[in-house]
Amino acid sequence: MTTQPPSTKLLVHGATLLTVDPQRPDPFVGWFAVGTDGRLTAVEAGEPSAEQLAGAADTLDATGTIIGPGFVSAHSHLFTSGSRGLGMDETLYGWIEAMLRYVMPATPADMYWCTRHGAQDFLRNGITTAYDFTDGGLQFDKTIASFGDRLPSLERQDAQLRAKLDAGLRSLHSVMLAQGDVPRADALAHVEDTVKAAADADPALLLGVAVSGAVQWAPTPDTAALETEVMREHGLVNQAHFLETAEMLELQRSKFAWYAESGALSPQLVFGHFIQTTPEIIATAAAAGCAMSWQPMSNGRLASGVAAIPEMRAAGMRIGMGLDDQSCTDVSDPWNNMRTGIAMVRAQYKDPLAAPVGDVLVMHTRGGAEALGVDDRVGSLRVGRFADFCVVDPRRPDTGPVWDAVGTYVLACSLRNLRSVWVGGEPVAHGADLADPQAAEVESQVHERLARIAADLGR
C-alpha cells in the first residue's frame, strides 16, 4: 500500500499573527498551514487540532512570537549593495555620481555578485519581495541630469536577474529602456529580448518584468511615448523615478505632462519618490489610478524632502514603501524605514494621525504588493498567497510587556528581534545566518571584485 505524502508541509502555531488581511482584524493568536506549493492553505485563530498537527510534514511552535508577512520593498536597487557609505553628504545627483564610480567599470559577472549580495541582505532582514531597478550600464551626467543616447546592456541586466533567482528572492525585474536618440526599432527589439530572456525564470520567484521609468532624466517626450508603448504591448508595470529631488524642479514638474499626453497615467504606472508634487499633480495621478512608492530613509539621507503621504492617501492613491538603494539607505532595515517614515510625516504635519502605525505596516507589506499589482501572491498572510513571513520575538531582547502587538512590532522591534525569515514555507534565515550554502562565497566575491575595481581606479 502506497502512503500519500502530507498535503501540509508546514504548520505554524502559537504566534500572534499580523496578517494585514483587510477582511479580518489584527492581531490575533492563531495558526496557519502551508501547502506543498509554498502557498498558505489555512489561516485561523486559536489552536490547530491534534489531527491537523499530526497531518503536517513539519510544525513550528512559535508561541510568544509575533509573525507578520515578509516585507515588500516596492522600490530597490540591489546592485548597489557593495557601495554603501558613499556620497555621504550629497543630494541625489552628487550621490549618484559617487556611487556609479564603482559600478560603471563592473562587468556583468561583478553585477551578478553585487546583486546577489543585495538579495541575500534583503532576505536576512525580512524583505522577501523586491521591485528591483537593474543597472543597464548607462553613464549618468549630473550636469544635465541625463543618461545619454544608448541602449542598456542586456547581458548586464540578465546577470542581475539570475542573481535574484539564485538568491531565492521574489522580485519584479525592472529594466531601463533605450535613452535618447536611439532608433525606435532597436529600442523595441531590446525590450523583446529582455522579455524573452526572462521567460524561463521560475514564476514563483520572478513576479514579472517591469519598466524603469526615466522621464525625469529624458531630454524629449519620446521617452514617455516609448515607455507607454511598451507598457501596453507587454502589459508591464512602469515605475518612474519622478519628482524625487528639488534640483531642476520646474523642469521636472513640466515633464509630468509628457506622461499624461502619452497616455501612461494608469494603474500600471507607479511614481517612485513623488516628493516635489503639487495638488494638481497628485489629483491627476490619483484619478488615473497611479500608485506611489515611498522611500523615507533614502529621502532623508539625500535631503530630498518629505512626500505628501496624507494628501496622496486622501486622494486614493495606492502607496507602498521601499528600501531604495542599499547605498543610500545603507542598512536595509524595514523597521527603521517604517519608523523613519512615521517620524518624518508626523513632524512635518504636526499630527500623529498623519502616519498611523498600523497603516504604515500595511504600506510596507500588502500596500507595496497592491501598488505593484502582485497582492494576489505576496504581501499578506492570506490563503492562496505565498507563505513568506517573519518570526519576531519581542522577548529576545526583551521589549517589555506587549500592550499592543502592532505597536510593539513596528515601534519597539527591530532586526535584533528577527528570529527567522521564511519564503514559501522554507526557512531562508535564522537571525543573521542565511540558509543559502553559498552565502559566504557571495560576500567574498563582492569584497574581492570591488577591491579590484577600486585598485584599477587608483583607490
C-alpha positions in Angstrom: 0.0 0.0 0.0 1.4 3.4 -1.0 1.3 6.2 1.6 0.4 9.6 0.2 2.8 12.4 1.4 1.2 15.1 3.7 -0.5 17.9 1.8 0.6 20.3 4.5 4.4 20.7 4.5 4.4 23.2 7.4 2.0 24.2 10.2 2.9 27.2 12.3 1.1 27.8 15.6 1.1 29.7 18.8 2.2 33.1 17.5 0.4 36.4 17.5 -0.5 37.0 13.8 -0.4 40.3 11.9 -1.9 39.1 8.7 -2.6 42.6 7.2 -5.7 40.9 5.7 -8.2 43.7 5.0 -11.1 41.3 5.7 -10.1 40.4 9.3 -8.9 42.3 12.4 -5.3 42.1 13.5 -3.8 41.0 15.8 -4.9 37.5 16.9 -3.2 34.4 18.3 -3.6 31.7 15.6 -2.1 29.2 13.2 -1.5 28.8 9.5 -0.8 25.9 7.2 1.5 25.8 4.1 0.9 23.5 1.2 3.5 21.7 -0.8 3.4 24.5 -3.4 4.6 27.0 -0.8 1.2 28.8 -0.5 -1.0 29.3 2.5 -3.9 26.8 2.7 -5.3 27.9 6.0 -5.0 31.0 8.4 -7.1 30.6 11.5 -7.4 32.0 15.1 -6.9 29.7 18.1 -5.0 26.4 18.1 -4.9 23.7 15.4 -6.4 20.3 16.3 -4.2 17.3 17.1 -5.2 15.8 13.8 -4.1 18.9 11.9 -0.8 18.9 13.7 -0.3 15.2 13.1 -1.1 15.7 9.4 1.7 18.2 8.8 5.1 17.1 7.5 6.7 19.7 9.8 5.5 22.1 12.5 6.8 25.3 14.1 5.8 26.2 17.6 6.1 30.0 17.6 4.5 30.7 21.0 5.4 34.1 22.3 6.4 35.5 18.9 4.8 37.9 16.6 4.6 36.8 12.9 4.0 39.2 10.1 4.2 38.8 6.3 7.5 39.2 4.6 8.2 42.8 3.8 7.8 44.1 0.3 10.3 46.7 -0.9 8.4 48.5 -3.6 11.5 50.3 -4.8 15.0 48.8 -4.7 18.4 48.8 -6.4 20.0 45.6 -5.3 23.2 46.0 -7.4 24.3 48.9 -5.0 24.7 46.5 -2.1 28.5 46.8 -2.2 28.5 50.6 -2.4 27.3 51.8 1.0 28.5 54.9 2.7 29.4 56.8 -0.5 28.3 60.3 -1.2 27.5 60.7 2.4 26.9 64.5 2.3 25.4 64.8 -1.1 22.0 65.2 -2.6 20.7 62.9 -5.3 22.8 63.7 -8.3 26.1 64.0 -6.3 25.4 60.7 -4.6 24.6 59.0 -8.0 28.0 60.2 -9.3 29.8 58.9 -6.2 28.0 55.5 -6.3 28.4 54.9 -10.0 32.1 55.5 -9.9 32.5 51.9 -8.7 29.5 50.5 -10.6 30.3 51.7 -14.2 33.6 49.6 -14.5 31.9 46.5 -13.2 31.5 43.5 -15.6 28.2 41.5 -15.9 29.8 38.9 -13.5 30.6 41.7 -11.0 27.0 42.8 -11.2 25.8 39.3 -10.6 27.6 39.0 -7.3 26.7 42.5 -6.1 23.1 41.9 -6.9 23.1 38.5 -5.2 24.7 40.2 -2.2 21.9 42.7 -2.1 19.2 40.0 -2.5 20.6 37.9 0.4 20.9 41.1 2.5 17.2 41.7 1.9 16.2 38.1 2.8 18.3 38.2 6.0 16.4 41.4 7.0 12.9 40.1 6.4 12.3 41.5 2.9 11.0 38.7 0.8 9.8 40.6 -2.3 11.5 43.5 -4.1 10.9 45.7 -7.1 14.4 45.8 -8.4 15.7 48.5 -10.7 18.6 46.9 -12.6 21.6 48.8 -13.8 22.0 48.8 -17.6 25.5 50.3 -17.7 24.3 53.8 -18.8 26.6 56.6 -17.6 24.7 59.4 -15.8 25.8 63.0 -16.5 24.8 65.0 -13.4 25.4 68.4 -15.2 22.5 67.8 -17.5 20.7 65.0 -15.4 20.7 62.6 -18.4 21.8 59.1 -19.2 22.8 59.9 -22.8 21.8 58.2 -26.1 22.3 54.5 -25.5 20.8 51.0 -25.3 21.2 49.3 -21.9 23.3 46.2 -21.7 21.1 43.1 -22.0 23.9 40.9 -20.6 24.3 43.1 -17.6 20.6 43.1 -16.8 20.3 39.4 -17.3 23.1 38.8 -14.8 21.2 40.7 -12.2 18.0 38.7 -12.9 20.0 35.4 -12.4 21.4 36.7 -9.1 18.0 37.4 -7.6 16.7 33.9 -8.7 19.8 32.2 -7.3 19.4 34.0 -4.0 15.7 32.9 -3.8 14.3 36.5 -3.6 10.9 37.2 -5.2 11.1 40.2 -7.5 9.9 42.3 -10.2 12.8 42.7 -12.6 12.7 46.3 -13.8 14.8 47.4 -16.8 15.6 50.8 -18.3 14.7 51.3 -21.9 16.8 52.9 -24.6 17.7 56.5 -23.7 17.9 59.5 -26.0 18.2 59.3 -29.8 18.2 55.5 -30.3 16.3 54.1 -33.3 12.8 53.0 -32.2 13.2 49.6 -33.8 16.3 49.0 -31.8 14.7 50.1 -28.6 11.7 47.8 -29.1 13.9 44.9 -30.1 15.8 45.4 -26.8 12.5 45.0 -24.9 11.6 41.9 -26.8 14.9 40.4 -26.0 14.5 41.3 -22.3 11.1 39.7 -22.0 12.3 36.5 -23.8 15.4 36.3 -21.5 13.1 36.2 -18.5 10.6 33.7 -20.0 12.2 30.6 -18.5 12.5 32.0 -15.0 10.7 30.4 -12.1 7.3 32.3 -12.0 7.2 31.8 -8.2 10.3 34.0 -7.8 10.1 36.2 -10.9 6.8 38.0 -10.4 7.2 40.0 -13.6 9.3 42.1 -15.9 8.8 45.8 -15.5 10.0 49.2 -16.9 12.3 51.6 -15.1 10.7 54.9 -16.0 13.3 57.6 -16.9 11.3 60.6 -17.9 12.8 62.6 -15.0 16.1 62.5 -16.9 14.9 62.5 -20.5 15.5 65.3 -22.9 12.3 64.8 -25.0 8.8 63.4 -24.7 9.9 60.4 -26.8 10.9 58.5 -23.7 7.4 58.8 -22.3 5.9 57.6 -25.6 8.3 54.6 -25.7 7.5 53.6 -22.1 3.8 53.9 -22.8 4.0 51.7 -25.9 6.0 49.1 -24.0 3.6 49.1 -21.1 0.6 48.5 -23.4 2.3 46.0 -25.7 3.7 43.8 -22.9 1.3 44.6 -20.1 4.2 45.8 -17.9 4.2 47.9 -14.7 6.3 51.0 -15.1 7.9 52.6 -12.0 9.3 56.0 -12.7 11.7 57.9 -10.5 9.9 61.2 -10.5 9.9 64.4 -8.6 12.4 63.0 -6.2 14.8 65.9 -5.8 14.4 69.7 -5.6 17.1 70.2 -8.2 15.8 71.4 -11.6 12.3 71.4 -10.0 10.3 73.3 -12.6 11.8 71.3 -15.4 10.9 68.1 -13.6 7.3 69.2 -13.0 6.8 70.2 -16.6 7.6 66.6 -17.6 4.5 65.2 -15.8 2.6 66.4 -18.9 4.7 64.1 -21.0 3.4 61.1 -19.2 -0.2 62.5 -19.3 0.0 63.2 -23.0 1.5 59.8 -23.8 -1.4 58.0 -22.1 0.9 56.4 -19.5 -1.2 57.6 -16.5 -2.9 54.4 -15.4 -2.8 51.7 -12.7 0.3 50.3 -14.4 2.3 53.5 -13.6 3.9 53.8 -10.2 5.7 57.0 -9.2 8.8 56.4 -7.2 9.5 59.0 -4.5 7.0 61.6 -5.8 8.0 64.2 -3.3 8.1 67.6 -5.2 4.5 67.3 -6.2 1.7 69.9 -6.5 -2.0 69.4 -5.5 -2.9 69.3 -9.2 -0.3 66.6 -10.0 -1.5 64.4 -7.1 -5.1 64.8 -8.1 -4.4 63.9 -11.7 -2.3 60.9 -10.9 -4.8 59.6 -8.3 -7.7 60.0 -10.7 -5.9 57.9 -13.3 -5.3 55.1 -10.7 -1.5 55.6 -10.5 0.4 54.3 -7.4 3.3 55.7 -5.5 6.3 54.2 -3.7 7.7 55.9 -0.6 11.3 55.6 0.5 11.6 57.7 3.7 15.1 56.5 4.8 16.6 57.4 1.4 14.6 60.7 1.2 16.0 61.8 4.5 19.6 60.7 3.7 19.7 62.6 0.4 17.8 65.6 1.8 15.1 65.1 -0.9 12.2 66.0 1.3 9.0 64.6 2.8 6.3 63.1 0.5 2.8 64.4 0.9 1.6 61.0 2.1 -1.7 62.2 3.8 -2.8 64.0 0.7 -2.0 61.1 -1.6 -3.9 58.7 0.7 -6.8 61.1 0.9 -6.8 61.1 -3.0 -7.0 57.3 -3.0 -3.5 56.5 -4.3 -2.1 53.1 -3.6 1.1 53.5 -1.6 3.9 51.1 -1.0 7.3 51.5 0.8 10.8 50.7 -0.4 14.3 50.5 0.9 15.7 52.1 -2.3 19.4 51.9 -3.0 21.3 49.9 -0.3 23.9 52.5 -0.7 21.7 55.4 0.3 19.5 53.6 2.8 22.7 51.8 3.9 21.1 49.5 6.4 18.2 47.5 4.7 16.0 47.6 7.8 12.3 47.7 7.1 11.5 48.5 10.8 13.8 51.5 10.7 12.3 52.5 7.4 8.8 52.4 8.9 9.8 54.4 12.0 11.6 57.0 9.9 8.6 57.5 7.7 6.3 57.8 10.7 8.6 60.3 12.4 9.1 62.4 9.2 5.5 62.7 8.3 4.2 63.3 11.8 6.9 66.0 12.4 6.1 67.6 9.0 2.3 67.7 9.7 2.5 68.1 13.4 -0.2 65.4 13.6 0.3 61.8 14.8 -2.7 60.7 12.7 -0.8 61.8 9.5 1.0 58.4 9.7 -0.9 55.8 11.8 1.4 53.0 12.8 -0.9 50.2 11.5 -1.3 51.9 8.2 2.5 52.2 7.7 2.9 48.5 8.4 0.4 47.8 5.7 2.3 50.1 3.3 5.5 48.1 3.7 3.7 44.8 3.1 0.3 44.5 1.4 0.4 48.1 0.2 3.6 47.6 -1.7 2.2 44.5 -3.3 -1.0 46.4 -4.2 1.0 49.2 -5.7 2.9 46.8 -7.9 -0.1 44.7 -8.8 1.1 41.5 -7.1 -1.0 41.4 -4.0 -2.7 38.1 -5.2 0.7 36.4 -4.5 2.6 38.3 -1.8 2.3 41.0 0.9 -0.2 39.4 3.4 -0.9 36.2 5.3 -4.0 35.1 3.4 -5.0 31.8 1.9 -3.6 31.4 -1.6 -0.6 33.8 -1.1 2.9 32.5 -0.7 3.9 31.7 2.8 6.5 34.4 3.2 6.8 35.5 6.8 8.9 37.0 9.6 9.1 35.5 13.1 9.8 38.2 15.6 10.5 37.6 19.3 9.8 40.7 21.4 11.4 39.0 24.4 14.8 38.4 22.7 16.0 41.0 23.5 13.1 42.0 25.8 11.0 45.0 24.7 8.8 44.8 27.8 5.1 43.9 28.0 3.2 43.7 24.7 0.3 46.1 25.2 -0.5 46.2 21.5 1.1 43.7 19.1 1.1 46.1 16.2 2.7 48.9 18.2 5.3 46.6 19.6 6.1 45.1 16.2 6.5 48.4 14.4 7.8 50.7 17.1 9.7 48.5 19.6 11.1 45.6 17.5 13.9 45.7 15.0 16.4 43.4 13.2 17.7 42.4 16.6 14.3 40.7 17.4 14.0 39.0 14.0 14.3 35.3 14.8 13.8 33.8 11.4 12.6 34.5 7.8 10.7 32.1 5.6 9.9 32.1 1.9 7.3 29.7 0.6 7.3 27.9 3.9 11.0 27.3 3.8 13.5 28.9 6.2 15.9 31.3 4.5 17.5 33.0 7.5 17.8 32.3 11.2 18.9 35.5 12.9 21.9 36.8 10.8 22.7 33.4 9.4 21.4 32.6 5.9 20.3 29.1 4.8 22.0 29.6 1.4 25.2 27.5 1.5 26.8 30.0 -0.9 26.2 33.0 1.3 29.8 33.3 2.4 31.1 32.9 -1.1 28.8 35.8 -2.2 30.3 38.0 0.4 33.8 37.0 -0.6 33.2 37.6 -4.3 31.8 41.1 -3.6 34.8 42.2 -1.5 37.3 40.8 -3.9 35.6 42.2 -7.0 35.1 45.7 -5.7 38.6 45.7 -4.3 39.8 45.0 -7.9 37.7 47.8 -9.3 39.0 50.3 -6.6 42.6 49.3 -7.4 42.0 49.8 -11.1 40.7 53.3 -10.3 43.8 54.0 -8.2 41.9 53.9 -4.8 
